[in-house]
């Protein structure tokens, strides 16, 4: 019901709305009549999906409740084939139909499950744009590169198998734990202490491994960009949008556990919601989509 930026209780400290900026419908899905956009990745992609649903509500193009899959309202026409594919691979896929025949599909899991992704892409040929991201659960360049090898080869084969298919990689977000990106134990501060998420630049005073230039997620994004250039995968910018948002984390609320005890754990990964932040991301997705050589207006 809250359609304007100023109606939201979270204040957007880093952005101002430019003229003409729309949401997911205006920026992306209007460009994809009768085609399907699939968002898949780790828990940040779950936040992308939740923001997408909120954005579609604000644009007035989906009913409430919106899902045509798992848990749909009885009055909503089912997306039976999507449900069937999801059950067959053990993946919960949320689906939404749009007025122009486009579909939005959302799913998430922490690490790459290549065979499941391959099955979904094969059995749902209407997917025209796949936006994928992993990385926050990989803690070395070697592990990240091995995952990226598998995923890049898979997406390249999928894109080559039919005209107009567009594989996109969403950059990793910035994390703001003390020390930079997540390290084992970073989510467990001493009992009773407040969670503290600090600016990335706070580490630049030290000559340590998590200076911004050497930050794990910065390195992973560089590796992914180089691989994408070789394999025809578009890059959706995200890191710089999140880089300065150390003050927009949920702090002591960890992952999706709804825990309320201060100091039990620390979340400097997931972001509080503002519509302007996500509309800015959807605009970046549109620019990447339109600049891809497979894009058909």
Secondary structure, DSSP 8 states (H G I E B T S, - for coil): ---SGGGSSS--SS----TT---HHHHTGGG-TT-EEEEEESHHHHHHHHHHHHHHHHHT-S-SS--SSTT--TTS---HHHHHHHHHHT---EEEE-TTS-EEEEEE-SS--HHHHHHHHHH-TTEEEEEEE--TT--SHHHHHHHHHHHHHHHHHHHHTSTT-EEEEE------BTTBS--TTTT--STT-------GGGGTTS-STTSGGG-HHHHHHHHHHHHHHHHT-EEE--HHHHHT-GGGEEETS-TTS----TTS--EEEEE---HHHHHHHHHHHHHHHHHSTT---
